[in-house]
Amino acid sequence: MLRDAEQTYHDQLRRRRRRLWWGSALGAVAIVLATAWCLGGERALQVLAGEVDLFGQPRYRADQPPNLEAVDLERVHAELFPEWVIQASRPPGRSDRAEQALDALRTEVEPDDNLTALVDEMALLVGEDPAEHAHRLLYLCWAWSEYLDDQGRPWRLVGAVRVGSDTSYFYTKSYQVLSDGLARVGGVDHRVRLVTRADHTNVVEAYLGAVEERTEGALVVVDRVVDLAVDEVWPLMSPAAEGELDPVPRAFAEPVRAEVSAALSAPDVEVLRETAEDRARLVATVEAIRARRDCGSRFVIPFMPWEGIEPEDEGSWFGYADRSEGSSCPMLTREEATVVVEVSRRLREAEGLEDALEALVAQVSRAVAIHELRHVADGDHTPCPGCPDGAHPAVVPELSAYAASFAAPGIGVTALFQGCLADRTTGGSHALALELILARLLDDGCQGGPPPDLYERASALEEQLFARSEPTTLPADYPAALPLRSLGRE
């Protein structure tokens, strides 16, 4: 009887504990739901689904075990996903191609249930109305990237919806992550990733870098840095090339040359010096060709590779020149074709040039990384006690980022040169911030070149405006070289 009484007691105790646990759990759920519902019914559903937290920050919770080893992620991001979104944006009547592209994408991701679920939901929403489901489509792209990041896979997907007067369509940009590390800004670590485009679409990057708001990290878009390094910085590497340069690049040539030479190896500097004049001639020729679009020329050069044109394209360039002979607005002159062909031959044969340029791209990328990391460190609010009265809130963060990059020893001159090249006629936050900071840093404007004490002057200005001047230390394993070609340009 004693044993039965003891058993009954313990049974009752377990039941009370169970009721208490369930009561606490249900109470917690009720609090969560009540809080979420106050923020909006849709938020409550997202919280329950595990897609956002109570503060509205997105979350992704994989429902199934990953099986990414069986998925060719490079093919998915470089070929299959871009092809599907391109075909899905076509007018009705070409839906068979869109279905074929979607089937190919689904087949490749099928081994992984989580990617399959994301693709299936995207396809459903794109088939209905991308504009109506824009918010959800952007979340699904973010969830895709978050899932791959959690699994240590170096791929990202960024989505957007373009809305027209009578139609809307969904498109994406795919990226390969080349480097992922922690930088330190003022004693605090922040993530910085270097990415390159993986897709073959014609969507052009608008910026050299960005802040990944949801992960609070900095992104550097290497493709755009390649353009800056190859077309703007490389031509400055030889005094002999200065005759081909406009006034601002000519004023920056010697200081940028000195800064780059201090960072790169002697052999890399030498090959860049020997080839800089050829690249400057090639850039000037391409700009002259493009300028004739104003008179009606339809000859298009989307970009000029670092080594110029391929040998098999030489004949077509002379052919275009021959067909344009006598035109008041030629697609191409014989002299221009000759310059492009001859310079391309020399650049292709220059030993060690590709390695040297990859080192140059990595060096130039440091300026962009520091700019974006300052944005990350500043967060949503950038106190500026020394800013002029009435300074627009959108201008202050850009002012902070530019000041930090100009003050960075070993890269500030190159950062300032890039700032001087930027279009300041747009009136946007970047342009207004540059107008303000350049007026305070440069005695004679950009055409006067950088002051010899730039680092000290920019650091003092940063202290004056923001009551701080914090160094940025990039990761110890920050790349010493970055690729000149992305998957999307091969």
N, C-alpha and C positions, 0 to 999 in steps of 0.2 A: 504493500500500500504506500509506503514511503517513497519507493521508486516511482510509482504511478503519479503521486502528487508532485514529485520533483520534475517528472517529464512534462506534466501539465503546466507547471510554472514556466519551464523553459519554452514550451510551445507558445504560451501567452506572451512571453517576453519577446520572442522572435516576431510574433504578429504585430506587437506594438512598435517594435523597431522598423518593421517593414512599412507600417502605416506612416510612421514619422518620416521615413526616407522618401516615400512616395509623396507625402504632403509637402516636404521641402522641395522635392524635384518639381512638382506641379506648381508650387508657389514661385519657384525660380522661372519656370517657363512662362507663367502668367505675367511676371514682372517684365520678362524679355518681350513678350508679345504686346503688353500694354505700352511699353516704351516705344517699341517699333511702330505700333499702330498710331501712336501720337505723331510719329514722324511721317506717317503715310501708310495706307494699306498695302501698297506695292512693296514698301520696305519690309513690312512684316513677313510677307511671303518670301522675300529674298533672304531674310534672316533665317526663317525656317528651312529653306533649301540649302543653307550654308553658303550662300553666294555673296553676302555682305555681312559685316559686323554691325553693331549698334550705331557706330559712327558713320556708317555709309561707305566704309572702305571695302573694296571688292575682295572676295575670297573665292578660292576654288578648291573643292574637295573631290578627289577622284573616287568614283564609286567602285571601280574594279581594279584588280592588281595590274600593274603596268606590264606591257610586253613589247617594248620599243625596239628590242634587239632584232625583231623580225620585220621592222619597218625601215625602208630606205628614206631617211629623213631628208637627205640632200635632194633626192629626186622629188619628194613631196613639195619642198619649198622652192626649188629652182624651176620645176617643170609643171607638176600636176596641179597644185593649188593655183598658180598664176593662170594656167590654161583654162581652168574651170571658171574663174571669175571673169576672164575675158569673154569666154563664150556665153556666160550667163548674162552679160551686159548687152549682148547683141539684140537686135529687134526680133520680135516674134516671127516664127517661120524658120529660124535657125536653131530651134530648140533641140533638134536631134544632136547637133554638135555639143551643145551644153550637156545633154544627158550622157553622151559618150565620155566627155571630159570628167563629169561627176562620177561615172562608173569607174573610170581609171583611178581617180583619187580614192574612192571608197575601197577599191580592191587593194590598193597599196597600204592603206591604214587599217584594213580589216583585222589583222592580228592583234591590234591594241583596241580594246573595247572603249577606252576613254576618248581616244581620238575619233573613233567611229561615231560615238554619240555626239561629239561636238560638230563633226562634219554633217551628220544627218540633221541636226537642228538648224545649222546655218543654211543648208539646202532648202529646208522647209520655209524658213523666213524669207530667203531671197526669192523663192518661187511665189510667195504671196505679195509682199510689198516692202522692199528694202527701206524706204523712207519711214514707213509706219513702225518698223522693227529696228530702226537704226541703233537705239540704245542697247538693245539686246545683242545685236550683231557685234557691236564693239566690245561688249562684255565677253562674248564667246571667243573673240580673237585674243583678248587679254587672257582668258582662262587657258587657251591653247598654249600661249607663251609661258604662263605661270606653271602649268603642268610640266612642260619640257624643262623649264628651269629647275623645278623641284627634283626632277630626275637627272639633273646634270647634263642635259642635252643642249648644245650650243646653237639653238635656233629660235627665232622669234617671228611672230606674225602680227602685223599692225593693220587694222581694218579701217575703212572709211566709207561713208555713203555720200554720193554726190546727187543732189536733188536739182533737177531741171524744171523747166516750165511745164512739160508734159510727161516727163518720165524721171525715174531715179534708178541708180544702179549702185551696187556694192563692189568695192575693189579692195585689194590688199597689197601690202608690201611685205616681202619676206626678207629676213636677215640671217646671216651667219654671224655668230659671236666669235670674234678673233681673240679677244682678251677680256678677262673678267677679274678684277682685283679691288683692293681697298686702298683708297688714298686718304691722306690725313690733312684736314683743314682746321687750323687752330686747335689742334689736339684732339679732334673728333674724327673718327673713321667714316668714310662715305664710299659707296660702291661706284666704280667707274667701269663701263664696258665699251669696248671698241667693236663696232659692227660694220659689216659690209653687205650690200644688197645681194640677194641670192636669186631674185626673179629676173625675168627678161622683159618686163613690161616697160612702157615708156613714161611711167610716172616718175617725175624728177624730184629729187630731194630739195627741199626749200632751204635747209639749214646745214651748217657744218656739224652742229651738235644739238642736243636737246636734254631736257630733264625728264626722266621717266618718273612721272609724278606718283604713280601707284606703288612703285618700289623705292621711291626716293633715292634714285641713283642717277648718275650722269651717263649720257650716251654720246659717243663720238662717231660720226658717220664717215668712215674711212674713204669711201668713194669721192665724197666732196673734198676731203683733205687732199686726196691725190690730185684733183684738178687744181687746187690752190698751189700745191708744192711744185707740180710739173709745169704749169703755165705761168705762174707768177714768181715763185722763189728761185727755181732752177735758172731762169735767164739772168738772174742777178749775180751768178757765181763767177763771172769772168769780167774784168774791166773792159775787155775787147767787145763785149756784148752791149755796153752801155749806149752805143750809138743807135741801137735799135729800140731803146726804151723811151717811154713817155716821161714827163718831168718828175712825177711822184716816184715811180720805180727807180729812176736814176738817182734821186736824192737819197733813197734808202739802200742802194746797191751795196756800198762799202760797209755800212754798219750791219746789214743782214748777212753779208758775206763773212764778216768777222765772227758773228754769233754762230752761224752754221759751222764754220771751220773749227771753232772751239769745241763743238759737240760731236762732230763726225771724225772718222779716222782719216789720216793723211791720204791714203790711196783713194778713198771715196771722194774726198774734196778735190783731188787732182783730176779724176775723171769727170766730175761735174764741171770743173773749171774748163776743161778741154772741150766740152760739148755744149756749154751754155750759149755760145754765140749761135750755133746751129739751131738750138731750140728757140732762141729769141727770133731768128729769121722765120722759122716755121710758124710761130705764134702770130707774128706780124702779117705773114702772108694769108693765113687763115682768117684773121680779122678783116683784111681787105676784101677777101672773097665774100665773107658774111655781110659786110657793109653794103654790098650791091643788092641786097634784098630790098633796099629802099627804092631802087630804080626798077625793080621787077624781076631780078634774077631768082630762079627757083632752085638753084644748086644748094643742097643742104649738107652741112658737115656737123652732125650731132656732137661729136667730140673727136679730137685728134689724139690717137694713142701716143704714148711717150716715145715709141720707136718710129712714129710716122706711119705711112701706108705700107701695105703688104706688097711684095714683089709682083704678085699676079694682078694687082690693081693699077700698075704703072701705065699700061696701055690705055686703060679707060680714062685716066686723067688727061693724057695727051689727046684722046679722042674727043673729050668734052671741049678742050681748048680749040681743036680744029673746027668743031661745029659752031663754036662761038666767034670765030674769026670775022672781023668786020662789024660785029654788033656794038651798038652804043652802050649796051649793058650786058657784057659777056658773063656767061656762067663762070668761065675760067679763061685766063690768058695763057699763052704759050710760056711766057716768062714765069708765071705762078706755078704752072705744072712742073716746069723744070726745077724750080726751087724745092717744091715738095718732094719730087722724086729723088733728087740728089741728096738732100738733107736726110731723107728717110734711109737711104742706103748707108750713109755714114753713121747714123745713130744705131742702126741694126748691127753694124760691125764693131761698135765701140766696146772693147772688152771691159767687163766689170760694171757697165753702166746700170744694168737693172738692179744689182745689189746696192749700188750707191744711191739710186733713187728710192729704193725701199727704205734705206736708212734716213733719207731726207724726209720722206713722208712721215715716218715715226717721229722725227724731231718736230716737224710742223704741227703734228697732232697734239703735242704737249700743250701748245697755246690754247687749243680748243678745249682740251680736257680741263685745264685750270679755269677757264671761263665758265664752263658748265658746272664744275664742282663748287664754285663760289655760289652759283644759283642754288645748288642743293643745300649748302651750308646755311644760306640765308633763310631758307624755308619760305613760308607764305608772307612773312613780314620782314622788311629790311629797314631798320631804323637809320635815319640819315640826318643827324642833328645839324650837320654843316651844309645841307643842300639848300639851294636858293628857295625862297618862299614861293609857294605855288608849284613846286616841281611835281609833275604828274606821277601818281603812284606807280604807273607802269614803266616809267623811265628810271626810277630809283634802282630796281634790281639790275637793270642793264648797266647802269652807271657803276654799280658795285662790281659786277663781273668784269667789265672792261678794265677798271682800275686794278683789280687783282691780277689780271693777265698781263697788263703792261708793267706791273711792278715785279713780275717773276724773273729773277736773275736767270740768264741763259736762254730765255725765250721771249722776253718782253718786247724786244725790237721787232721780231717777226710778228708778234701779236699786234703791235701798233701798226705795222705795215699792212696787215690784213684789215685793220680798222680803217685805215686811210683809203683802201681800195673800195670799201663798202659804199653803196649808194646812199647818200645822205639827203637826197631830194624827196624821199618818200614821206617824210613827216612822221613815221612810226616811232615806236619806243626806242628801237636800236639807233635810228638816225638822230633822234633828239639827244639821246645819251652821248653819242659820239660827238655831236656838235659841242655839247657842254664840256666834255672832258678834253677834247682836242684843243679847244680854245685855251684851256688852263695849262696844258702840257707843252704845247708847241708855240714857240715865239713867232715863227714865220710860217705857220700852217704846214700842211703835209708836204708841200713842195720845198720846204726848208729842211726836211728830213728830221730824224729823231735827235733830241738833245743828247750830248755825251753822258749826262748824268741821269738818263731816263729812269733807271730802276729806283734811284733815290728820290727823284722828283715824283714819280708815280706813287711810291710808298708814302711819301709825305702827304700827297693829295688824298690818298685813301684814309689816312689818319685824320686829316682835316675834315673830310666829309662824313666818315662813318665812325670816328673815334676808335678805330682799330685798323691794324694792318697785319693780317695773319698769313703766315706762309702756307703754301700748299705743297705737300710732299706726295708725289705720285708713287704708286706701288714699286717696290724694289724690282719686281719682275716685269715692269712696264716694257712693252716690246721695243727692241732696238731696231726692228725692221718691220714694215707692214707691206702687204702685197699691193702691187700696182693694178692687178686685175681682179675684179669680183666675178663671182659665178655668173652674174647677169650680163657681164660684158664679154664673156668668152664665146 
